[in-house]
Amino acid sequence: MGHDTSKLSDEPRILVVTGLGGCGKTQLILKFMRVHEADFSSLFFIDGSSRPRIRADITRYVRAFGAEHSQMGFDDCLAFLSQPSPNGPRLILYDNVDDPDLDLPPLLPRGGSCAVLITSRNRSLGELAPESHLELDVMTVDESVELLLYNPDGTTNLAPGAQEDARAIAEALGCLPIALTQARSYMYQTKCTARSYLERLLNGKGRLLSHPIKNHPNMRYVSTYAAFDASFEMLPPRVQQVLRLLSCFHWGDFPLELIVLAAKFGFSQYDQKYIEHGDEFRIGKAVLEEIFLSDGQWDVTTLDNMLIALQNYSLVTLAPGVDTLLVQIHPVAHEWARSRIPNEEQAQYQAAALLLLALGAREEYTPSAQYLSSHAAHMNHLWDHLHINNAGAFGSILREGGLLHDSLNMKEKVVSVLRQRSDSSTIALANALHALATAYYGLGRLKQAEDVQVEVLQLRREAQGERHPKTLQTSSDLSRTYVAVGRLREAEILQATALKLRRQVQGERHPDTIAESSILAETYRDLGRYTEARDLEEEVLRLRTEILGPRHPETIKASNNLGCTYHSMGRYDDSERVLEEVLRLLKEVVGERHPDTLDAYGNLANVYRELGRLDEAAALQSEALRLRKDILGERHPGTARAMLDLAEIRVTQGKGLATRDLVHNAGSIISETLGQNNRWYSHYLDLSARLKALEESGGQSPVIKSGTELVYSPKSSSFMLLPALLMLIVAIMLASLVYYSL
């Protein structure tokens, strides 16, 4: 049968399928080859594990065509395959091309007479055919359940409760095809029920996933862990160390910027060190330097190469975060990697992980900060035994993630230890008490915050003097607490005194002096002294612009504060103009997901509400809420505050009854995270009362007073089922291969 060769390409048509070992790559392609066998004149199955094996298999296949080919060498065989076949296109599968050092293109036929399929754990092979690269990941839960209940003999397990148990197994195994296939085979061979297997799995996942499964035709490896081991053994030793270290953290969203940040500080310099480090610190530092330094020097390209190697074997994936890449490890692979740390090295890797995470606790904003709390929580089994330097760092990390009660516990521990030690310095105790007061303030425990701040102020005056910047900062902190409890006049006196001293000691243009002016301006606003607030904020904005430039985050914050004061003065058009520009700049400069940007959404939404542009206000606040849920989590206090602000707008729109669940959910979050002694819980109670009145009035929206201002402050805050979908994807990709080969 003749074929039109006018459509032949100079290059082979390639489909690359990559994924974790045992995810069903080969079985998927084999099933496709069986289904579409009639579409090709011949099928080749090539062992792609090494260059010699590829050469041997191709030579053997071509020589089998007849006596005229029996003496061909590899190059002649490849040239033969590169020529059009009179009987139709050929299909060649290069299976398990996993060696990252293998140069594959010279081993492929030229021209368009062959359709080439490649399976590999090496994701970088996708560069051979970027537009036809299929990356296999995990199954859906429903696909996983069907696989688990489908027996090899063709029967289906329909016992009572089997669906629920299979779903629990699928979730425990992260819907990983090889693990699900192993589970199904284990249940079939041992005759145990899904419920019994689930109990075994929960009591010893590592033992079960290491258990060899025999006589299974579709499993390349005898167990899930054996598949991972095969990849691990091919990694360079230092890359193995990186994987072991990563397994000490949570399996998801590890920010690579944390390693870069730690290297910047020499894998040793804490943001806050209370006492001398112990042996654990020195052990952890040695491990980090052994892994990440080359000849004693840091080079980020070394880290890049390590991540490339891990991705080449599909042991990790990289996902974009905010100003940092995030490392993801499949939960089952994560547990396996943790189990592969030798017993005698467990303490060393643990010390290195604790140190690396603690070095991420910084007073200044860093891209990694918002991702660290889940990793600190993952290490909660170590919290009671943390060195106080680590406890202090963990307290800061947990606060950033909204885990305020856990953060408080850490900070109370630090203070308790320092009070008991005779060798602790007054300044170290003052620093620890300052962090504790911040925790109390964040939880709305304002009396305790005030008491601690008074003590800190006294300690700093005695140890550092009245005019020391740290003393002045403590005075500012105390004044903020006074503002929160309504003691505005006392707050003003403290702030005015601190500003006068800062001007004398640090000068008009010092960042701390400018920041103090901004704080005093906020108090003037709270006192209703809007003209004085505006004058100070305009001066702050002028200085920030001159010193830092118009696009610096601190300059944009100054514009934000001025816009909020315009709002308070009733100058809504001016406020709208300033705050729209603030939001635009923040999106450009720090990104849409930055905390200041989220605050700017809320501030502008408040102005739109005052201007009667309720649909625009609701749209802005809805976007802010969506972003806060995504970034901070569903139960972060910042998310709850955004819920209340959105509910406020919807009530004004006359949609109050539809916000009942939103308001109640917000109240639950605030009570759980901040307690009930704070203005946000009071706001929740007020909204709840208004909703109740709305219900009693038959849904007629009451008049909303616009006097309540809640302005954000930038500083607050298996392969048997995969073909159902993937076979279609592969068929579409290969349609062009067949077409161009005809």
Secondary structure, DSSP 4 states (H G I P E B T S, - for coil): -----TT--SS-EEEEEE-STTSSHHHHHHHHHHHTGGGSSEEEEEETTSHHHHHHHHHHHHHTT-GGGTT--HHHHHHHHTSPPTT--EEEEEE----TT---GGGSPPSSSEEEEEEES-GGGGGGSGGGEEE-----HHHHHHHHHB-TTS-B---TTHHHHHHHHHHHTTT-HHHHHHHHHHHHHHT--HHHHHHHHHH-HHHHHHS---S-TT-SSSSHHHHHHHHHTTS-HHHHHHHHHHTTS-SS-EETHHHHHHHHTTTT--SS--S---HHHHHHHHHHHHHHEETTEE-HHHHHHHHHHHHHTTS-EEEE-SSSEEEE--HHHHHHHHHTS-GGGHHHHHHHHHHHHHTT--SS--TTGGGSHHHHHHTGGGGGG--HHHHHHHHHHHHHTT-HHHHHHHHHHHHHHHHH-TT--HHHHHHHHHHHHHHHHHTT-HHHHHHHHHHHHHHHHHHH-TTSHHHHHHHHHHHHHHHHTT-HHHHHHHHHHHHHHHHHHT-TTSHHHHHHHHHHHHHHHHTT-HHHHHHHHHHHHHHHHHHH-TTSHHHHHHHHHHHHHHHHTT-HHHHHHHHHHHHHHHHHHT-TTSHHHHHHHHHHHHHHHHTT-HHHHHHHHHHHHHHHHHHH-TT-HHHHHHHHHHHHHHHHTT-GGGGHHHHHHHHHHHHHHT-SSSHHHHHHHHHHHHHHHHHHTTSPPPPPPS-------TT---TTTTHHHHHHHHHHHHHHHHHHH-
